[in-house]
Amino acid sequence: MKTEIPLILALIIGFANLNAAYAVQSTIIIQPSTADTYANSFDVIIHRAPGHGEDLGMFVGNCYFAPEKLYGSARSYIRFNLTEIPSKFEIVKAFLKLYMYMTPASPQVYEAYRITSDWSEHWLNWTVQPTYASYPTNYTTINPTPSTGWISWDITEDVKAWHSGSSPNHGTMLKIKFERNATDEVAAFYPREIRYADLRPKLEVTLEGEVPIPELQALMIPVIMATALTLSVFSMRRKQKNLNTLPSSQNRQRYPQSED
């Protein structure tokens, strides 16, 4: 029995390591967006046709429209397809990133809101906008310099909700914190229609999950087989020994001797 104990332990360890895995983090880039557009309050006054889904720019903020001598505000809308995210992985971080090609003249705060109803980039305008959350998911401050570069919003909680199915994926709306009559408080970003593929909108997602260790699994399978075979041989030998061995004198039944 003492000989079999290490073998039994080896068998237990082997089975435990068949499912061995290690936690890893990886980052995937979802690019470009599946829909993006913007809406501005100018459209209501100048009666422009709805939809900016095919324009080569997206705008967020306040500005002065000189041709019509109008003040106005603009908001941008964007949505990504999340089917590239593996279902068994946990989302650690998710950043919405847009490439900015025009900055406001002074530092401004730009907020990201979770959109809560459906929309289309072809008909969305200032009077036909989807609903959105009461509070921003995140915000970032954009300064006049540098004049170009990637701008990020942390929308981790929204992406988690979309990925888990607890909230429908209608995307993100971007707006300046204070919408008002002002000049040069607008930022401009490239949409998915731009010809420079690397500058199109992207969603950067950091994932964490367990990955099997194939080397350890490959090693454990022959170990388990050899251990099980050895235990089987020991068991067969013990049975054979028990059959061939007579009971000891201590275990024999004692009978009284007859008297002559």
Backbone as CSV, one residue per row, in Angstrom:
resi,resn,N_x,N_y,N_z,CA_x,CA_y,CA_z,C_x,C_y,C_z
1,MET,0.824,-1.214,0.000,0.000,0.000,0.000,0.858,1.264,0.000
2,LYS,1.985,1.209,0.729,2.850,2.379,0.780,3.392,2.712,-0.602
3,THR,3.615,1.682,-1.410,4.130,1.911,-2.760,3.088,2.587,-3.642
4,GLU,1.818,2.308,-3.382,0.755,2.818,-4.243,0.400,4.277,-3.946
5,ILE,0.700,4.741,-2.745,0.315,6.114,-2.390,0.914,7.153,-3.340
6,PRO,2.217,7.112,-3.643,2.763,8.099,-4.601,2.109,7.996,-5.979
7,LEU,1.749,6.780,-6.385,1.114,6.605,-7.692,-0.280,7.224,-7.716
8,ILE,-1.011,7.049,-6.626,-2.340,7.648,-6.552,-2.243,9.172,-6.569
9,LEU,-1.262,9.712,-5.842,-1.055,11.166,-5.845,-0.695,11.662,-7.238
10,ALA,0.135,10.937,-7.945,0.510,11.316,-9.312,-0.700,11.320,-10.222
11,LEU,-1.591,10.344,-10.025,-2.804,10.279,-10.835,-3.703,11.483,-10.575
12,ILE,-3.859,11.847,-9.294,-4.692,13.009,-8.940,-4.115,14.287,-9.538
13,ILE,-2.806,14.470,-9.408,-2.150,15.672,-9.958,-2.291,15.716,-11.476
14,GLY,-2.183,14.581,-12.090,-2.308,14.523,-13.546,-3.674,14.958,-14.017
15,PHE,-4.742,14.431,-13.360,-6.091,14.837,-13.741,-6.318,16.323,-13.483
16,ALA,-5.771,16.840,-12.394,-5.936,18.259,-12.071,-5.313,19.149,-13.136
17,ASN,-4.211,18.712,-13.720,-3.499,19.537,-14.699,-3.999,19.369,-16.124
18,LEU,-4.948,18.467,-16.338,-5.506,18.338,-17.687,-6.218,19.613,-18.111
19,ASN,-6.771,20.331,-17.139,-7.457,21.590,-17.441,-6.607,22.807,-17.100
20,ALA,-5.317,22.617,-17.015,-4.432,23.719,-16.648,-4.502,24.848,-17.681
21,ALA,-4.524,26.066,-17.184,-4.574,27.238,-18.057,-3.925,28.397,-17.334
22,TYR,-3.584,29.420,-18.097,-3.025,30.622,-17.488,-3.780,31.836,-18.011
23,ALA,-3.899,32.853,-17.144,-4.629,34.066,-17.504,-3.746,34.960,-18.374
24,VAL,-4.327,35.479,-19.439,-3.588,36.363,-20.339,-4.437,37.590,-20.656
25,GLN,-3.772,38.669,-20.977,-4.437,39.873,-21.466,-4.018,40.121,-22.906
26,SER,-4.963,40.559,-23.692,-4.672,40.887,-25.085,-5.526,42.085,-25.484
27,THR,-5.091,42.790,-26.508,-5.812,43.966,-26.986,-6.207,43.768,-28.437
28,ILE,-7.470,44.027,-28.729,-7.940,43.962,-30.107,-8.399,45.351,-30.538
29,ILE,-8.253,45.627,-31.806,-8.668,46.904,-32.388,-9.824,46.633,-33.347
30,ILE,-10.962,47.247,-33.077,-12.111,47.158,-33.978,-12.139,48.439,-34.796
31,GLN,-11.881,48.314,-36.073,-11.769,49.489,-36.945,-12.182,49.106,-38.362
32,PRO,-13.016,49.894,-39.016,-13.614,51.152,-38.571,-14.947,50.909,-37.871
33,SER,-15.646,51.987,-37.606,-16.993,51.914,-37.051,-17.953,51.390,-38.118
34,THR,-19.125,50.925,-37.694,-20.124,50.459,-38.663,-21.076,51.583,-39.070
35,ALA,-21.145,52.633,-38.269,-21.975,53.794,-38.595,-21.435,54.999,-37.836
36,ASP,-21.404,56.151,-38.497,-21.026,57.397,-37.822,-21.565,58.586,-38.597
37,THR,-21.927,59.610,-37.874,-22.469,60.816,-38.489,-22.464,61.936,-37.453
38,TYR,-22.961,63.075,-37.828,-23.107,64.181,-36.879,-24.389,64.935,-37.180
39,ALA,-24.832,65.724,-36.226,-26.004,66.586,-36.403,-25.654,67.960,-35.879
40,ASN,-26.115,68.995,-36.564,-25.886,70.352,-36.062,-27.160,71.177,-36.125
41,SER,-27.248,72.143,-35.255,-28.475,72.941,-35.152,-28.669,73.876,-36.343
42,PHE,-27.650,74.039,-37.177,-27.800,74.872,-38.375,-28.850,74.286,-39.319
43,ASP,-28.878,72.934,-39.359,-29.763,72.280,-40.324,-31.222,72.662,-40.122
44,VAL,-31.613,72.914,-38.890,-33.007,73.257,-38.600,-33.375,74.588,-39.255
45,ILE,-32.421,75.505,-39.272,-32.706,76.856,-39.753,-32.532,76.982,-41.258
46,ILE,-31.501,76.367,-41.785,-31.227,76.528,-43.223,-31.873,75.432,-44.056
47,HIS,-32.631,74.522,-43.398,-33.409,73.489,-44.091,-32.537,72.580,-44.958
48,ARG,-31.402,72.193,-44.424,-30.540,71.249,-45.144,-31.139,69.846,-45.069
49,ALA,-30.931,69.058,-46.106,-31.460,67.689,-46.140,-30.880,66.877,-44.985
50,PRO,-31.673,65.955,-44.411,-31.210,65.187,-43.250,-30.066,64.246,-43.594
51,GLY,-29.233,64.020,-42.605,-28.183,63.017,-42.743,-26.850,63.559,-43.196
52,HIS,-25.801,63.269,-42.410,-24.430,63.602,-42.787,-23.575,62.331,-42.803
53,GLY,-24.230,61.196,-42.994,-23.556,59.909,-42.908,-22.469,59.682,-43.935
54,GLU,-22.474,60.440,-45.022,-21.461,60.268,-46.059,-20.457,61.415,-46.095
55,ASP,-20.559,62.326,-45.148,-19.606,63.442,-45.094,-18.224,62.929,-44.684
56,LEU,-17.204,63.706,-44.987,-15.828,63.322,-44.683,-15.318,63.964,-43.400
57,GLY,-16.228,64.404,-42.554,-15.862,64.963,-41.262,-17.001,64.812,-40.267
58,MET,-16.667,64.746,-38.985,-17.658,64.751,-37.908,-17.291,65.887,-36.963
59,PHE,-18.302,66.587,-36.443,-18.050,67.781,-35.649,-18.737,67.687,-34.294
60,VAL,-18.054,68.237,-33.290,-18.594,68.278,-31.931,-18.256,69.642,-31.329
61,GLY,-19.278,70.354,-30.833,-19.004,71.626,-30.173,-19.828,72.782,-30.694
62,ASN,-19.383,73.995,-30.367,-20.096,75.219,-30.716,-19.275,76.039,-31.722
63,CYS,-19.975,76.650,-32.659,-19.260,77.478,-33.641,-20.202,78.528,-34.240
64,TYR,-19.612,79.382,-35.039,-20.368,80.426,-35.725,-20.340,80.138,-37.212
65,PHE,-21.534,80.045,-37.806,-21.654,79.733,-39.232,-21.747,81.049,-39.996
66,ALA,-20.608,81.504,-40.507,-20.518,82.847,-41.096,-21.454,83.074,-42.276
67,PRO,-21.584,82.118,-43.255,-22.441,82.392,-44.422,-23.876,82.766,-44.045
68,GLU,-24.399,82.129,-42.993,-25.776,82.408,-42.575,-25.845,83.286,-41.330
69,LYS,-24.647,83.642,-40.809,-24.568,84.457,-39.597,-25.346,83.816,-38.445
70,LEU,-25.014,82.551,-38.219,-25.729,81.774,-37.209,-24.764,81.139,-36.221
71,TYR,-25.174,81.116,-34.942,-24.482,80.301,-33.956,-25.140,78.922,-33.948
72,GLY,-24.347,77.908,-33.617,-24.932,76.575,-33.557,-24.045,75.592,-32.811
73,SER,-24.603,74.425,-32.557,-23.882,73.350,-31.869,-23.978,72.069,-32.690
74,ALA,-22.959,71.229,-32.538,-22.925,69.965,-33.270,-22.645,68.815,-32.317
75,ARG,-23.222,67.646,-32.623,-22.986,66.407,-31.881,-22.632,65.308,-32.876
76,SER,-21.851,64.350,-32.433,-21.475,63.224,-33.294,-21.976,61.912,-32.710
77,TYR,-22.255,60.971,-33.607,-22.799,59.656,-33.226,-21.965,58.567,-33.892
78,ILE,-21.698,57.498,-33.141,-20.826,56.449,-33.667,-21.184,55.099,-33.043
79,ARG,-21.057,54.046,-33.855,-21.381,52.700,-33.377,-20.392,51.706,-33.986
80,PHE,-20.045,50.652,-33.203,-19.123,49.606,-33.640,-19.791,48.231,-33.541
81,ASN,-19.335,47.326,-34.373,-19.767,45.922,-34.309,-18.863,45.190,-33.314
82,LEU,-19.457,44.559,-32.296,-18.680,43.934,-31.230,-18.550,42.417,-31.380
83,THR,-18.947,41.868,-32.515,-18.898,40.407,-32.677,-17.469,39.869,-32.689
84,GLU,-16.474,40.727,-32.880,-15.080,40.278,-32.850,-14.599,39.960,-31.435
85,ILE,-15.325,40.411,-30.421,-14.901,40.181,-29.040,-15.315,38.774,-28.620
86,PRO,-14.388,37.887,-28.233,-14.736,36.523,-27.809,-15.661,36.543,-26.598
87,SER,-16.662,35.673,-26.612,-17.667,35.683,-25.545,-17.114,35.247,-24.203
88,LYS,-16.079,34.412,-24.181,-15.561,33.877,-22.925,-14.505,34.775,-22.279
89,PHE,-14.188,35.890,-22.920,-13.172,36.784,-22.359,-13.829,37.938,-21.614
90,GLU,-13.158,38.382,-20.573,-13.628,39.523,-19.794,-13.050,40.808,-20.364
91,ILE,-13.898,41.823,-20.471,-13.445,43.124,-20.963,-12.829,43.898,-19.803
92,VAL,-11.568,44.248,-19.950,-10.850,44.988,-18.909,-10.957,46.494,-19.147
93,LYS,-10.703,46.913,-20.378,-10.779,48.325,-20.748,-11.271,48.447,-22.191
94,ALA,-11.948,49.550,-22.473,-12.399,49.819,-23.840,-12.357,51.326,-24.074
95,PHE,-11.652,51.725,-25.122,-11.505,53.141,-25.437,-12.021,53.436,-26.846
96,LEU,-12.903,54.414,-26.930,-13.311,54.962,-28.219,-12.241,55.958,-28.637
97,LYS,-11.722,55.805,-29.865,-10.661,56.694,-30.331,-11.020,57.287,-31.691
98,LEU,-10.964,58.614,-31.752,-11.214,59.342,-32.994,-9.998,60.203,-33.317
99,TYR,-9.700,60.275,-34.628,-8.568,61.104,-35.035,-9.058,62.526,-35.295
100,MET,-8.524,63.470,-34.541,-8.936,64.870,-34.636,-8.041,65.613,-35.632
101,TYR,-8.673,66.373,-36.523,-7.901,67.163,-37.483,-8.128,68.670,-37.325
102,MET,-9.002,69.046,-36.389,-9.207,70.471,-36.099,-9.575,70.609,-34.629
103,THR,-8.928,71.548,-33.931,-9.128,71.706,-32.492,-9.917,72.972,-32.171
104,PRO,-10.491,73.040,-30.962,-11.120,74.294,-30.525,-10.053,75.341,-30.210
105,ALA,-10.439,76.581,-30.210,-9.488,77.664,-29.947,-9.110,77.771,-28.480
106,SER,-9.890,77.152,-27.610,-9.614,77.153,-26.171,-9.956,75.773,-25.612
107,PRO,-9.423,75.418,-24.449,-9.707,74.099,-23.882,-11.210,73.895,-23.657
108,GLN,-11.713,72.744,-24.106,-13.131,72.433,-23.972,-13.304,70.985,-23.518
109,VAL,-14.389,70.730,-22.796,-14.703,69.382,-22.314,-15.712,68.741,-23.259
110,TYR,-15.382,67.538,-23.718,-16.252,66.802,-24.634,-16.667,65.492,-23.969
111,GLU,-17.983,65.273,-23.901,-18.533,64.150,-23.157,-19.016,63.032,-24.083
112,ALA,-18.935,61.795,-23.570,-19.421,60.619,-24.295,-20.625,60.048,-23.546
113,TYR,-21.739,59.877,-24.250,-22.968,59.347,-23.671,-23.362,58.034,-24.358
114,ARG,-23.912,57.123,-23.572,-24.448,55.892,-24.158,-25.776,56.197,-24.844
115,ILE,-25.909,55.834,-26.117,-27.158,56.032,-26.848,-28.128,54.914,-26.463
116,THR,-29.401,55.265,-26.265,-30.375,54.293,-25.762,-31.501,53.967,-26.736
117,SER,-31.418,54.442,-27.960,-32.421,54.083,-28.969,-31.747,53.998,-30.336
118,ASP,-32.449,53.410,-31.278,-31.855,53.145,-32.592,-31.735,54.432,-33.413
119,TRP,-30.844,54.414,-34.397,-30.638,55.558,-35.280,-29.984,55.090,-36.573
120,SER,-30.060,55.925,-37.575,-29.432,55.653,-38.865,-28.606,56.863,-39.274
121,GLU,-27.415,56.611,-39.786,-26.560,57.722,-40.199,-27.119,58.449,-41.421
122,HIS,-28.109,57.872,-42.063,-28.644,58.469,-43.291,-29.790,59.449,-43.025
123,TRP,-30.478,59.319,-41.880,-31.586,60.239,-41.627,-31.432,61.053,-40.344
124,LEU,-30.436,60.737,-39.521,-30.273,61.462,-38.263,-29.956,62.931,-38.520
125,ASN,-30.665,63.828,-37.830,-30.346,65.258,-37.869,-30.705,65.871,-36.520
126,TRP,-30.623,67.191,-36.414,-30.809,67.830,-35.107,-32.218,67.616,-34.551
127,THR,-33.196,67.549,-35.405,-34.576,67.361,-34.943,-34.945,65.882,-34.816
128,VAL,-34.156,65.003,-35.378,-34.407,63.555,-35.294,-33.167,62.895,-34.714
129,GLN,-33.050,62.960,-33.408,-31.904,62.374,-32.714,-32.371,61.228,-31.818
130,PRO,-31.518,60.224,-31.602,-31.874,59.147,-30.671,-31.772,59.628,-29.226
131,THR,-32.382,58.895,-28.324,-32.262,59.206,-26.900,-30.904,58.726,-26.391
132,TYR,-30.492,59.279,-25.250,-29.205,58.897,-24.687,-29.267,58.973,-23.163
133,ALA,-28.274,58.401,-22.497,-28.240,58.320,-21.029,-28.245,59.702,-20.396
134,SER,-28.716,59.759,-19.152,-28.816,61.039,-18.443,-27.454,61.602,-18.055
135,TYR,-26.478,60.692,-17.864,-25.148,61.129,-17.426,-24.088,60.592,-18.393
136,PRO,-23.025,61.344,-18.592,-21.979,60.889,-19.511,-21.244,59.668,-18.967
137,THR,-20.839,58.812,-19.854,-20.009,57.664,-19.487,-18.598,58.119,-19.151
138,ASN,-18.113,59.096,-19.909,-16.760,59.591,-19.719,-16.645,60.948,-20.407
139,TYR,-15.578,61.643,-20.131,-15.334,62.925,-20.800,-13.835,63.116,-20.967
140,THR,-13.473,63.993,-21.881,-12.063,64.329,-22.069,-11.961,65.814,-22.404
141,THR,-10.854,66.397,-22.045,-10.604,67.815,-22.341,-9.688,67.909,-23.545
142,ILE,-10.090,68.683,-24.532,-9.283,68.898,-25.737,-8.723,70.313,-25.703
143,ASN,-7.427,70.395,-25.862,-6.734,71.681,-25.873,-6.433,72.127,-27.304
144,PRO,-6.121,73.394,-27.499,-5.810,73.888,-28.852,-4.590,73.217,-29.470
145,THR,-3.655,72.779,-28.636,-2.482,72.068,-29.142,-2.335,70.743,-28.395
146,PRO,-1.889,69.685,-29.067,-1.543,69.642,-30.489,-2.782,69.753,-31.380
147,SER,-2.568,70.183,-32.591,-3.693,70.474,-33.484,-4.289,69.225,-34.115
148,THR,-3.570,68.130,-34.108,-4.081,66.874,-34.660,-3.667,65.725,-33.734
149,GLY,-4.333,64.582,-33.879,-3.970,63.402,-33.096,-5.191,62.645,-32.605
150,TRP,-4.934,61.504,-31.980,-6.013,60.654,-31.478,-6.562,61.196,-30.159
151,ILE,-7.898,61.215,-30.064,-8.596,61.604,-28.844,-9.356,60.369,-28.342
152,SER,-9.256,60.115,-27.025,-9.829,58.891,-26.455,-10.888,59.195,-25.405
153,TRP,-11.898,58.303,-25.355,-12.895,58.298,-24.290,-12.967,56.879,-23.723
154,ASP,-12.927,56.759,-22.417,-13.032,55.466,-21.760,-14.516,55.081,-21.672
155,ILE,-14.932,54.123,-22.496,-16.339,53.691,-22.489,-16.428,52.215,-22.081
156,THR,-15.565,51.819,-21.145,-15.488,50.420,-20.715,-16.842,49.892,-20.250
157,GLU,-17.524,50.627,-19.381,-18.785,50.136,-18.820,-19.844,49.956,-19.896
158,ASP,-19.862,50.830,-20.881,-20.828,50.691,-21.977,-20.530,49.452,-22.808
159,VAL,-19.278,49.250,-23.153,-18.907,48.083,-23.972,-19.194,46.787,-23.223
160,LYS,-18.953,46.757,-21.919,-19.285,45.579,-21.123,-20.780,45.279,-21.202
161,ALA,-21.594,46.325,-21.081,-23.048,46.140,-21.121,-23.497,45.648,-22.493
162,TRP,-22.931,46.207,-23.545,-23.287,45.763,-24.899,-22.851,44.321,-25.138
163,HIS,-21.635,44.002,-24.703,-21.086,42.666,-24.947,-21.856,41.591,-24.181
164,SER,-22.286,41.906,-22.963,-23.025,40.933,-22.158,-24.486,40.820,-22.579
165,GLY,-24.972,41.799,-23.332,-26.366,41.794,-23.747,-27.299,42.471,-22.769
166,SER,-26.769,43.028,-21.680,-27.618,43.700,-20.698,-28.135,45.043,-21.206
167,SER,-27.506,45.559,-22.250,-27.956,46.803,-22.862,-27.750,46.706,-24.373
168,PRO,-28.722,47.123,-25.185,-28.547,47.054,-26.643,-27.452,48.007,-27.115
169,ASN,-26.730,47.591,-28.124,-25.619,48.384,-28.646,-26.115,49.402,-29.668
170,HIS,-26.392,50.606,-29.188,-26.771,51.699,-30.086,-25.629,52.696,-30.265
171,GLY,-24.508,52.437,-29.610,-23.338,53.276,-29.815,-23.210,54.432,-28.837
172,THR,-22.421,55.432,-29.267,-22.016,56.544,-28.403,-22.312,57.884,-29.062
173,MET,-22.776,58.824,-28.254,-22.983,60.197,-28.719,-21.956,61.098,-28.039
174,LEU,-21.343,61.995,-28.814,-20.349,62.932,-28.301,-20.902,64.354,-28.388
175,LYS,-20.774,65.100,-27.289,-21.229,66.489,-27.277,-20.310,67.315,-26.399
176,ILE,-20.270,68.604,-26.653,-19.523,69.493,-25.782,-20.302,69.658,-24.473
177,LYS,-19.613,69.863,-23.380,-20.283,69.932,-22.076,-21.277,71.083,-22.011
178,PHE,-20.889,72.257,-22.525,-21.777,73.414,-22.488,-22.124,73.821,-23.917
179,GLU,-23.334,73.510,-24.331,-23.797,73.932,-25.656,-24.357,75.347,-25.535
180,ARG,-23.810,76.274,-26.328,-24.155,77.685,-26.193,-23.782,78.414,-27.481
181,ASN,-24.151,79.673,-27.557,-23.748,80.509,-28.682,-22.303,80.950,-28.472
182,ALA,-21.405,80.361,-29.214,-19.983,80.667,-29.055,-19.269,80.343,-30.359
183,THR,-18.103,80.923,-30.512,-17.302,80.661,-31.710,-16.074,79.837,-31.352
184,ASP,-15.617,79.068,-32.310,-14.347,78.333,-32.212,-14.265,77.397,-31.011
185,GLU,-15.385,76.766,-30.673,-15.383,75.743,-29.620,-15.724,74.372,-30.208
186,VAL,-15.353,74.166,-31.418,-15.695,72.930,-32.118,-14.433,72.129,-32.436
187,ALA,-14.549,70.806,-32.344,-13.487,69.890,-32.750,-13.999,69.056,-33.914
188,ALA,-13.108,68.726,-34.842,-13.495,67.954,-36.028,-12.707,66.641,-36.060
189,PHE,-13.400,65.563,-36.451,-12.807,64.224,-36.456,-13.064,63.535,-37.793
190,TYR,-12.199,62.574,-38.115,-12.388,61.784,-39.331,-13.414,60.682,-39.096
191,PRO,-14.350,60.485,-40.032,-15.302,59.385,-39.938,-14.775,58.147,-40.681
192,ARG,-15.591,57.128,-40.766,-15.171,55.889,-41.439,-15.073,56.046,-42.956
193,GLU,-15.652,57.125,-43.479,-15.620,57.323,-44.935,-14.290,57.859,-45.441
194,ILE,-13.412,58.295,-44.549,-12.144,58.879,-44.979,-11.299,57.817,-45.677
195,ARG,-10.512,58.215,-46.645,-9.752,57.228,-47.429,-8.542,56.683,-46.677
196,TYR,-8.103,57.374,-45.650,-6.955,56.899,-44.870,-7.442,55.874,-43.837
197,ALA,-7.290,54.610,-44.155,-7.862,53.544,-43.328,-7.357,53.562,-41.894
198,ASP,-6.086,53.918,-41.702,-5.514,53.892,-40.348,-5.993,55.044,-39.480
199,LEU,-6.668,56.041,-40.076,-7.164,57.181,-39.310,-8.676,57.123,-39.080
200,ARG,-9.290,56.027,-39.456,-10.729,55.874,-39.247,-11.031,55.598,-37.773
201,PRO,-12.258,55.847,-37.330,-12.612,55.607,-35.926,-12.305,54.171,-35.506
202,LYS,-11.884,54.011,-34.252,-11.571,52.668,-33.768,-11.971,52.506,-32.318
203,LEU,-12.187,51.246,-31.950,-12.483,50.872,-30.580,-11.369,49.945,-30.121
204,GLU,-10.646,50.359,-29.092,-9.515,49.586,-28.579,-9.948,48.876,-27.303
205,VAL,-9.966,47.536,-27.345,-10.510,46.743,-26.241,-9.423,45.829,-25.670
206,THR,-9.204,45.927,-24.372,-8.284,45.031,-23.670,-9.094,43.917,-23.017
207,LEU,-8.700,42.663,-23.298,-9.432,41.490,-22.827,-8.568,40.673,-21.884
208,GLU,-9.228,39.906,-21.031,-8.518,38.975,-20.150,-9.279,37.653,-20.132
209,GLY,-8.540,36.557,-20.250,-9.168,35.241,-20.242,-8.143,34.158,-19.970
210,GLU,-8.630,32.929,-19.832,-7.757,31.797,-19.562,-7.458,31.047,-20.859
211,VAL,-6.190,30.737,-21.053,-5.736,30.024,-22.239,-5.137,28.689,-21.795
212,PRO,-5.538,27.551,-22.406,-4.981,26.250,-22.018,-3.471,26.195,-22.226
213,ILE,-2.823,25.343,-21.442,-1.381,25.125,-21.582,-1.182,23.797,-22.309
214,PRO,-1.066,23.781,-23.628,-1.012,22.524,-24.379,0.196,21.665,-24.036
215,GLU,1.336,22.311,-23.716,2.536,21.533,-23.395,2.316,20.689,-22.142
216,LEU,1.690,21.296,-21.112,1.450,20.581,-19.868,0.399,19.493,-20.061
217,GLN,-0.619,19.803,-20.859,-1.641,18.799,-21.132,-1.044,17.600,-21.878
218,ALA,-0.178,17.857,-22.836,0.446,16.777,-23.598,1.332,15.913,-22.706
219,LEU,1.963,16.516,-21.700,2.818,15.762,-20.784,1.994,14.926,-19.816
220,MET,0.861,15.468,-19.354,0.081,14.797,-18.327,-0.648,13.564,-18.839
221,ILE,-1.043,13.523,-20.088,-1.807,12.390,-20.616,-1.015,11.081,-20.521
222,PRO,0.228,11.009,-21.015,0.979,9.748,-20.851,1.287,9.430,-19.394
223,VAL,1.483,10.468,-18.557,1.735,10.221,-17.134,0.522,9.553,-16.495
224,ILE,-0.670,10.068,-16.803,-1.890,9.486,-16.251,-2.064,8.047,-16.715
225,MET,-1.810,7.788,-17.996,-1.967,6.442,-18.536,-0.988,5.467,-17.881
226,ALA,0.259,5.888,-17.714,1.273,5.017,-17.106,0.950,4.745,-15.641
227,THR,0.484,5.782,-14.930,0.144,5.616,-13.514,-1.039,4.673,-13.351
228,ALA,-2.069,4.857,-14.181,-3.238,3.982,-14.100,-2.867,2.539,-14.400
229,LEU,-1.997,2.315,-15.401,-1.569,0.956,-15.737,-0.789,0.326,-14.590
230,THR,0.091,1.104,-13.957,0.877,0.597,-12.827,-0.015,0.207,-11.661
231,LEU,-1.008,1.044,-11.361,-1.941,0.721,-10.285,-2.716,-0.548,-10.586
232,SER,-3.082,-0.717,-11.851,-3.809,-1.925,-12.250,-2.961,-3.170,-12.052
233,VAL,-1.670,-3.068,-12.417,-0.771,-4.209,-12.249,-0.599,-4.538,-10.775
234,PHE,-0.416,-3.534,-9.931,-0.289,-3.752,-8.489,-1.528,-4.445,-7.926
235,SER,-2.696,-4.004,-8.385,-3.935,-4.579,-7.890,-4.056,-6.050,-8.272
236,MET,-3.691,-6.373,-9.518,-3.762,-7.764,-9.978,-2.786,-8.642,-9.204
237,ARG,-1.600,-8.145,-8.953,-0.599,-8.920,-8.209,-1.051,-9.174,-6.777
238,ARG,-1.702,-8.185,-6.167,-2.156,-8.357,-4.798,-3.231,-9.442,-4.724
239,LYS,-4.151,-9.406,-5.687,-5.194,-10.428,-5.707,-4.605,-11.830,-5.870
240,GLN,-3.611,-11.943,-6.781,-2.980,-13.236,-7.009,-2.248,-13.706,-5.758
241,LYS,-1.609,-12.787,-5.055,-0.885,-13.130,-3.831,-1.842,-13.609,-2.749
242,ASN,-2.985,-12.959,-2.655,-3.962,-13.353,-1.655,-4.518,-14.749,-1.907
243,LEU,-4.623,-15.095,-3.200,-5.133,-16.427,-3.543,-4.124,-17.511,-3.226
244,ASN,-2.840,-17.190,-3.365,-1.792,-18.196,-3.194,-1.257,-18.307,-1.776
245,THR,-1.644,-17.402,-0.914,-1.110,-17.391,0.454,-2.109,-18.006,1.410
246,LEU,-1.638,-18.977,2.240,-2.504,-19.599,3.234,-2.687,-18.650,4.406
247,PRO,-3.827,-18.774,5.125,-4.027,-17.931,6.309,-2.969,-18.225,7.353
248,SER,-2.574,-17.237,8.116,-1.576,-17.425,9.162,-2.167,-18.219,10.310
249,SER,-1.299,-18.730,11.125,-1.749,-19.556,12.255,-2.570,-18.738,13.245
250,GLN,-2.300,-17.435,13.273,-3.038,-16.595,14.211,-4.488,-16.439,13.813
251,ASN,-4.776,-16.603,12.499,-6.133,-16.411,12.015,-6.900,-17.720,11.867
252,ARG,-6.207,-18.861,12.132,-6.902,-20.149,11.993,-7.871,-20.354,13.154
253,GLN,-8.907,-21.108,12.870,-9.859,-21.441,13.928,-9.278,-22.531,14.799
254,ARG,-9.311,-22.340,16.075,-8.764,-23.336,17.010,-9.894,-24.288,17.409
255,TYR,-9.558,-25.569,17.332,-10.533,-26.608,17.743,-9.986,-27.288,18.988
256,PRO,-10.849,-27.703,19.931,-10.381,-28.422,21.127,-9.903,-29.811,20.760
257,GLN,-8.790,-30.257,21.324,-8.271,-31.593,21.037,-9.056,-32.628,21.818
258,SER,-9.372,-33.755,21.199,-10.145,-34.818,21.851,-9.259,-35.582,22.812
259,GLU,-9.836,-36.053,23.853,-9.098,-36.867,24.823,-9.292,-38.338,24.524
260,ASP,-8.272,-39.097,24.693,-8.384,-40.533,24.459,-9.254,-41.173,25.553
